[in-house]
Amino acid sequence: MLLKDKLAVITGANRGIGRAIAETFAAHGANLIACMREVSDEKQQWLASLAQQHGVTAHAVSLDLADEASVKAAVRQIASLAPRIDVLVNNAGVASGAIFQMTSMAELRRLFEINFFSQILLTQGLARAMVRHKAGSIINIASTAAMVADPGTLAYGSSKAAFARATESMATELGASGIRVNAIAPGVTRTDMYDQMTEAARDKLIASSAMKRAVEPQDVANMALFLASDLSTVVTGQIMRVDGGMV
């Protein structure tokens, strides 16, 4: 098992890419702190089942990236649950589609607040534990929208581009403390966001990839597993594209 006895914090862990990462990490022996906006009985039962199945621990923490107070409270709760953090996966985020002239400043601010500012605040808080232990892996989920300027992606793509760029700065500054920081940029992935896209938009993006297929959440989880494990001990500051070859 690649992550046996490691502690992983995963945001947006209850669905889509985050859920696939949580299940993959647990299968490889990681103890989990699963962050999600609303902690329901159903989600608690899912985590309990995951913990029992793989012989790990799994705790749920409420986290709303649109609320700075919630982010700070989550940092405090995570610190009380886990004095040592081995892996942080910043997966939670939101998407929005509007052409340049129709993008409101309110919507632009909302996406940057959730996809960038709150991600930085959360990572600043949790990275302190990694710095103390001189080890850790931070994995930021970006998007190929940060690199490919499709119509209607101004707000979302720009917020993800900022996060990808921040990944490189974090890697530079935290490397001396033994902390690796990388990002994964998925292409069109079968998640809730995929379902919100028009069929024409999905087909266009899939057709632009070399492999002519959508990315599955498990594809992204497999890359996250590599970056979280000791298989990637000298990999840092990288933006790993998982997009079927959008060249």
C-alpha positions as CSV (number, residue, x, y, z in Angstrom):
1,M,0.0,0.0,0.0
2,L,1.5,3.3,-1.1
3,L,0.0,5.5,1.6
4,K,-0.1,3.2,4.7
5,D,-0.5,5.2,7.9
6,K,-0.3,8.6,6.2
7,L,-2.9,11.3,7.0
8,A,-4.5,12.9,4.0
9,V,-6.8,15.9,4.1
10,I,-9.0,16.1,1.0
11,T,-11.4,19.0,0.2
12,G,-14.6,18.4,-1.8
13,A,-14.2,14.8,-0.8
14,N,-17.8,13.7,-1.0
15,R,-18.3,13.6,-4.8
16,G,-16.6,13.6,-8.2
17,I,-12.8,13.8,-8.3
18,G,-12.6,14.3,-4.5
19,R,-14.5,11.1,-3.8
20,A,-12.4,9.1,-6.2
21,I,-9.3,10.4,-4.5
22,A,-10.6,9.6,-1.0
23,E,-11.5,6.1,-2.0
24,T,-8.2,5.5,-3.7
25,F,-6.2,6.9,-0.8
26,A,-8.1,4.8,1.7
27,A,-7.5,1.7,-0.4
28,H,-3.8,2.4,-0.2
29,G,-3.9,2.7,3.6
30,A,-4.3,6.5,4.2
31,N,-6.2,7.8,7.1
32,L,-8.6,10.5,5.9
33,I,-10.0,13.9,6.9
34,A,-12.7,14.5,4.3
35,C,-13.7,18.2,4.0
36,M,-17.1,19.0,2.5
37,R,-19.6,21.9,2.6
38,E,-22.3,19.9,4.4
39,V,-21.7,16.9,6.6
40,S,-24.8,14.7,6.4
41,D,-25.6,11.3,7.9
42,E,-25.3,9.8,4.5
43,K,-21.8,11.1,4.0
44,Q,-20.8,10.0,7.5
45,Q,-22.0,6.5,6.7
46,W,-20.0,6.5,3.5
47,L,-16.8,7.5,5.4
48,A,-17.5,4.9,8.1
49,S,-17.9,2.2,5.5
50,L,-14.7,3.3,3.8
51,A,-12.8,3.2,7.1
52,Q,-14.1,-0.2,8.0
53,Q,-13.4,-1.7,4.5
54,H,-9.8,-0.6,4.5
55,G,-8.9,-0.5,8.2
56,V,-8.2,3.2,8.3
57,T,-9.7,6.2,10.1
58,A,-12.0,8.7,8.3
59,H,-13.3,12.0,9.8
60,A,-15.6,14.5,8.2
61,V,-15.0,18.3,8.5
62,S,-17.4,21.0,7.4
63,L,-15.7,23.5,5.0
64,D,-17.3,26.2,3.0
65,L,-14.7,28.0,0.8
66,A,-17.1,30.9,0.2
67,D,-16.9,31.7,3.9
68,E,-13.6,32.8,5.4
69,A,-14.7,32.0,9.0
70,S,-15.6,28.5,7.9
71,V,-12.1,28.1,6.4
72,K,-10.4,29.2,9.6
73,A,-12.7,27.0,11.7
74,A,-11.8,24.0,9.5
75,V,-8.1,24.6,9.9
76,R,-8.6,24.6,13.7
77,Q,-10.7,21.4,13.7
78,I,-8.2,19.6,11.4
79,A,-5.3,20.7,13.7
80,S,-7.2,19.2,16.7
81,L,-7.8,15.9,14.8
82,A,-4.4,15.5,13.3
83,P,-1.2,17.1,14.6
84,R,0.6,15.7,11.6
85,I,-0.6,16.1,8.0
86,D,1.2,14.1,5.3
87,V,-1.0,15.0,2.3
88,L,-3.3,17.9,1.4
89,V,-5.5,17.7,-1.7
90,N,-7.1,21.1,-2.5
91,N,-9.9,19.7,-4.7
92,A,-13.0,21.7,-3.9
93,G,-14.0,24.5,-6.2
94,V,-16.7,25.9,-8.4
95,A,-17.2,26.5,-12.1
96,S,-19.0,29.2,-14.0
97,G,-19.5,29.9,-17.7
98,A,-20.0,33.3,-19.2
99,I,-18.4,35.1,-22.2
100,F,-16.0,38.0,-21.4
101,Q,-18.5,40.9,-22.0
102,M,-21.2,39.2,-19.9
103,T,-18.9,38.3,-16.9
104,S,-20.0,40.3,-13.9
105,M,-17.5,41.6,-11.4
106,A,-19.5,39.9,-8.6
107,E,-19.2,36.5,-10.4
108,L,-15.5,37.0,-11.0
109,R,-14.9,37.9,-7.3
110,R,-17.0,34.8,-6.3
111,L,-14.9,32.4,-8.3
112,F,-11.6,33.9,-7.2
113,E,-12.8,33.8,-3.5
114,I,-13.6,30.1,-3.7
115,N,-11.0,28.9,-6.3
116,F,-8.0,31.0,-5.2
117,F,-8.2,33.1,-2.1
118,S,-9.8,30.5,0.2
119,Q,-7.5,27.8,-1.1
120,I,-4.5,29.9,-0.2
121,L,-5.9,30.6,3.3
122,L,-6.6,26.9,3.9
123,T,-3.2,25.8,2.6
124,Q,-1.4,28.5,4.7
125,G,-3.1,27.1,7.8
126,L,-2.5,23.4,7.2
127,A,1.0,23.8,5.8
128,R,2.3,24.8,9.2
129,A,2.0,21.2,10.4
130,M,3.9,20.0,7.4
131,V,6.7,22.6,8.0
132,R,7.0,21.4,11.7
133,H,7.5,17.8,10.5
134,K,9.7,18.8,7.5
135,A,7.6,16.7,5.1
136,G,4.4,16.6,3.1
137,S,2.8,16.7,-0.3
138,I,0.3,19.3,-1.3
139,I,-1.7,18.6,-4.4
140,N,-3.8,21.4,-6.0
141,I,-6.5,20.5,-8.5
142,A,-6.4,23.0,-11.2
143,S,-7.9,22.6,-14.7
144,T,-6.8,22.7,-18.4
145,A,-9.1,25.7,-18.5
146,A,-6.1,27.5,-16.9
147,M,-4.2,26.9,-20.1
148,V,-6.8,26.5,-22.9
149,A,-8.7,29.7,-23.5
150,D,-12.1,28.3,-24.6
151,P,-15.0,30.8,-24.9
152,G,-16.9,31.3,-21.7
153,T,-14.0,30.4,-19.3
154,L,-12.7,33.8,-18.4
155,A,-13.6,33.6,-14.7
156,Y,-13.1,29.9,-14.1
157,G,-10.0,29.6,-16.2
158,S,-8.4,32.7,-14.7
159,S,-9.0,31.6,-11.1
160,K,-7.5,28.1,-11.9
161,A,-4.6,29.8,-13.7
162,A,-3.9,31.8,-10.6
163,F,-4.0,28.7,-8.4
164,A,-1.6,26.8,-10.8
165,R,0.8,29.7,-10.7
166,A,0.6,29.8,-6.9
167,T,1.5,26.1,-6.9
168,E,4.9,27.0,-8.3
169,S,5.5,29.7,-5.7
170,M,4.5,27.3,-2.9
171,A,6.9,24.7,-4.3
172,T,9.7,27.1,-4.4
173,E,9.2,28.4,-0.8
174,L,8.3,25.1,0.9
175,G,10.8,22.9,-0.7
176,A,13.5,23.6,1.9
177,S,11.1,22.2,4.5
178,G,10.7,19.0,2.6
179,I,7.3,19.8,1.3
180,R,6.4,19.0,-2.3
181,V,3.7,21.1,-4.1
182,N,2.2,20.0,-7.4
183,A,-1.0,20.6,-9.3
184,I,-3.2,18.4,-11.5
185,A,-4.9,19.9,-14.5
186,P,-7.7,17.6,-15.5
187,G,-9.4,18.0,-18.9
188,V,-13.1,17.4,-19.4
189,T,-13.9,15.1,-16.5
190,R,-17.2,13.1,-15.8
191,T,-18.3,15.0,-12.7
192,D,-21.2,17.3,-11.8
193,M,-19.5,20.1,-13.8
194,Y,-19.5,17.8,-16.8
195,D,-23.2,17.3,-16.5
196,Q,-23.7,21.1,-16.4
197,M,-22.0,21.6,-19.7
198,T,-23.9,21.5,-23.0
199,E,-23.5,18.4,-25.1
200,A,-22.0,20.5,-27.9
201,A,-19.4,22.0,-25.6
202,R,-18.4,18.6,-24.1
203,D,-18.1,17.1,-27.6
204,K,-16.0,19.9,-28.8
205,L,-13.5,19.6,-25.9
206,I,-13.4,15.8,-26.1
207,A,-12.8,16.0,-29.9
208,S,-9.8,18.3,-29.3
209,S,-8.0,15.7,-27.2
210,A,-5.7,13.1,-28.8
211,M,-7.5,10.2,-27.1
212,K,-11.0,11.4,-28.0
213,R,-12.5,10.6,-24.6
214,A,-13.5,12.3,-21.4
215,V,-11.4,11.9,-18.3
216,E,-12.8,9.8,-15.5
217,P,-12.4,10.8,-11.8
218,Q,-10.3,7.7,-11.3
219,D,-7.8,8.9,-13.8
220,V,-7.2,12.0,-11.7
221,A,-7.2,10.0,-8.5
222,N,-4.4,7.8,-9.9
223,M,-2.2,10.9,-10.6
224,A,-3.0,12.2,-7.1
225,L,-1.9,8.8,-5.7
226,F,1.4,9.1,-7.5
227,L,2.0,12.6,-6.2
228,A,1.0,11.8,-2.7
229,S,3.2,8.7,-2.5
230,D,7.0,8.2,-2.2
231,L,7.0,7.3,-5.9
232,S,7.3,11.1,-6.6
233,T,9.8,12.2,-3.9
234,V,11.6,14.6,-6.2
235,V,8.6,15.8,-8.2
236,T,7.6,19.3,-7.2
237,G,6.4,22.6,-8.8
238,Q,4.8,20.7,-11.6
239,I,1.4,21.1,-13.3
240,M,0.4,17.5,-14.3
241,R,-2.1,17.5,-17.2
242,V,-4.6,14.6,-17.1
243,D,-6.5,15.5,-20.2
244,G,-6.3,12.7,-22.8
245,G,-3.7,14.8,-24.8
246,M,-5.1,18.3,-25.3
247,V,-2.1,19.3,-27.3
